[in-house]
Amino acid sequence: MRYIKDVRKGQPILNAAGIDEVADVHRREIQSAVRVSSELKPSSNSPNHPYFTRRGVVCAQDLQPGDAVVWKQESGYVVGAGKL
C-alpha cells in the first residue's frame, strides 16, 4: 500500500477500472475536509473525494449513514462491509 503523498508520475496504480499508470500529480490545498468513519476505518478526504457505494459513485460530502462503501484492505476489496 502507498500513501497518496508518495504517489509519483509513471507509477502503476489500482483504480476502479483496474491497473493504470499515474499520468500526472498535482498538489492543492483544500478549504475543508470531510471525516468519514465506518466499521472498518476512519478517513479524512476532500469533500468531492469519490466513494463507490450501492447508490453509485458518491462524493464524501454526500455520504449518508448506512451507505455501504468499497474499502481497500490487505486481503483485497471489501464491498458492503464498510457501512457508515
ABEGO torsion letter per residue (X at the ends): XBBAAABBBGBBBBBAAEBBBBABBBBBBBABBBBBBBAABBBBBBAABBBBBAAEBBBAAABBBGBBBBBBBAAEBBBGAABX
